[in-house]
Amino acid sequence: MTSTVESFITETTDRARPLEKAFTLAEWEAATLGTPEAIQAQQTAQTAYMRFWADPRRLKTAKDLMDSGAAQDALASRQLRVIYLTAAQNQQDEATLEEIAQVEAEVRQRYFNFRALVDGQALNDNQIDEILLKTSDPVEARRTWEGSKQVGVEVADKVRQLARLRNRSAQAHGFRDHFHRSLTLSEIDEGELLEIFADLDRQSRRPFDEVKAAIDRSRSARFGVPTEDLRPWHYSNRFFQEPDPLGEVDLDGLFTGRDPVALATATFDGLGIDVRPVLARSDLYPRDGKNQHAFSTHIDRQGDIRTLNNLQPNEYWIETLHHELGHAVYEMYLDPSLPWLLAAPAHILSTEAVATLMGDVTREEEWLTGVLGVPPAQAAPVAAAARQRSRATLLLFTRWCLVMTHFERGFYADPEADLDTLWWDLVEHHQGIRRPEGRHAPDWAAKIHVALFPVYYHNYELGSLVRAQLRAHLQRQVGGLVGRRQAGAWLIEHVFRPGARLDWAQHIVAATGEALTPRYFIESMR
């Protein structure tokens, strides 16, 4: 039986490896080029990859070997588990597989090539963000915000179609819907997740309301309207997932003229981690046709790690580059002796924890003075503003994650429901943003994650819980993160190197000595 397990793992690895590399490389080309040819190539590679994992015989063999206890060591057992989970996630008939790949390709091209048409001018995401951040003209703000939602109208029907197709596959294999299947097969219990989120909802409500009230007073003064008349376009972020500037210190102004790449390189140098090879392979700056978002990818699980960004010299993109490089360094330092199937982070939420940990440093006092070079005389007010900004960011993003998670749960429960109303019900309840009167539009579909990264946002929030736990542990062990090579060494040894040897829950215990707890995260909100 041992030889049977080894043969099955080897055969699966040998066949999956080139398919995954072809898929991730095609995904990169589609995101960086945005051409119809590149999008089609990604669809072809994606279909081949999904078809391999959709083979029901592979799922059955993995399950039979797991149930028999044939694996003689922990590494073999974990590899069988990974094969089983990946195969189960991809179970669908050939027709559904082809249709999902085709519809996703159509939707992807719409998102990648979308530019908002506002007063006859085509605006990319960075330009939209710049206008919403700086304008005090309510007419310009509204037209820009509404322009950013045009993509939702273009893709909404296709996104509903994707939900129906994903549900069809999930229900054919005994799951309630795609939301339920996605959580279960990523080793997250839906009931436990909802309990954690209900607790976060309660714990964050009062401090969020206080921050929101301060933002509302500021935006009311800026636009010259009563706070009760504020609407989504009066805020500087299209989805209110990031806070508006607060206080008297212009944090964004500190980054004017600063090179995001140089700052990020200095940050990681301080940890004893050289990110220059990753940056050299990355696509860092905006251009027409390119995906306007950001991500990190590991092309081959052998060190070809890249990030996609659309850098500007501002706080958002400097934080984002640090975030994406957090993903990248996790994969840089995976134990090279790991089997291919385990040469990956323990879980999506684990790598999100590291990414948010690294993004957060851009608002820490030590980073502002030591890396950004804020003069010591200015350090105190800047640090206070940074702490205020960091707390506000934490609170707003938590409320935004609640919207996304509950929306997707409702979305997959009934893709034919009145999703426009559901969306604004959740936005009003969790974020306190009043819906525009008389607006009936699929604003939910303007968020790319709903279509192409489904049932993902909860990982950001769980990752924030893990991040808070890691940060507390680093504080106890070495006194913090910024400029501490001991912190980098600890992360490499205890967080990065193990890869996917353990499931995410065991990995957290092994790294920090305790199971995941919201305690540290809740303390950081106060």
Buried (B, 14 or more C-beta within 10 A) or exposed (E): EEEEBBEBBEEBBEBBBEBBBBBBBBBBBBBBBBBEEBBBBBBBBBBBBBBBBBBEEBBEBBBBBBEEEBBEEEBBBBBBBBBBBBBBBBBBEEEBBBBBBEBBBBBBBBBBBBBBEBEEEEBBBBBBBBBBBEBEEBEBBBBBBBBBBBBBEBBBEBBBBBBBBBBBBBBEBEBBBBBBBBBBBBBBEBEEBBEBBEEBBEBBBEBBEEBBEBBBEBBBEBBEBEBEEBBBBBBBBBBBBBBBBBBEBEBBEBBEEBEBBEBBBBBBBBBBBEBEBBBEBBBBEBEEBBBBBBBBBBBBBEBBBBBBBBBBBBBBBBBBBBBBBBBBBBBBBBBEEBBBBBBBBBBBBBBBBBBBBBBBBBBBBBBBBBBBEBEEEEBEEBBBBBEBBBBBBBBBBBBBBBBBBBBBBBBBBEBEEEBBEBBBBBBEBBBBBBBBEEEEBBBBBBBBBBBBEBBBBBBBBBBBBBBBBBBBBBEEBBEBBBBBEBBBBBBBEBBBBBBBBBBBBBBBEBBBEEEBBBEBBBEBBE
